[in-house]
């Protein structure tokens, strides 16, 4: 019986060791709109970035991110010109997909309390560069950082099936 066990392990490694892995390389770009250019880093943007990275990593993808981009306007273009350098770096790095999360802030309360009112997700395939998916959602009004992080991860789960 021990002879069968010794044969099983090499057989298992040979069969499954050569199976192709289907991990995509995904880069994320969080874009903030509606915030004062002089305002400091917004903690909500960091939560959105971390939540996206976590969900895709846990789904087995290779993830990276560009620095958060702050725009003083809501972009009318599908891909804002200010993000072209980030796109070029992603393409140079061999990224398969680029995911943008545009956080639309509404100025209410103190700067530390600003949280996004709406979030627009876009998934771009890099070769050839084209938008594959877009979804706009109203961001939940968080009661705590943990609750906000959980809602971010729930929103990000919708994006996973779009990555092929």
Secondary structure, DSSP 8 states (H G I E B T S, - for coil): -HHHHHHHHHHHHHHHHTS-----EEEEEEEEESS-TTS---HHHHHHHHHHHHHHHHTT-EEEE---EEESS---SSS-GGGHHHHHHHHHTT-SEEEEEEEEE---S-GGG--EEEEEEEEEEETTEEEEEEEEEE----SSHHHHHHHHHHHHHHHHTT--
